[in-house]
Amino acid sequence: MEISKKREGNQLTITLAGELNTATAPDLEEVLADEVKADDTIIFDTTHASGSTTSCRRTTGTGPIHHSG
């Protein structure tokens, strides 16, 4: 799994390439713990992840999750 991140103001884009599974999930968890701030909008780009055809975006808090594909 390759994880890259890009920050523009309070928008954080996390791009995943490869397979997210129980072996690689701790790597993603570490990136999120280090990078996410309380007022961030987080975008998960999974277009290069194994078996994925969509990306997902969530604003922190209880807001909706937005999918695109």
Summary of the structure (lengths in Angstrom):
residues: 69
radius of gyration: 11.7
end to end distance: 20.4
largest distance: 30.9
contacts: 167
relative contact order: 0.22
helix: 16%
strand: 48%
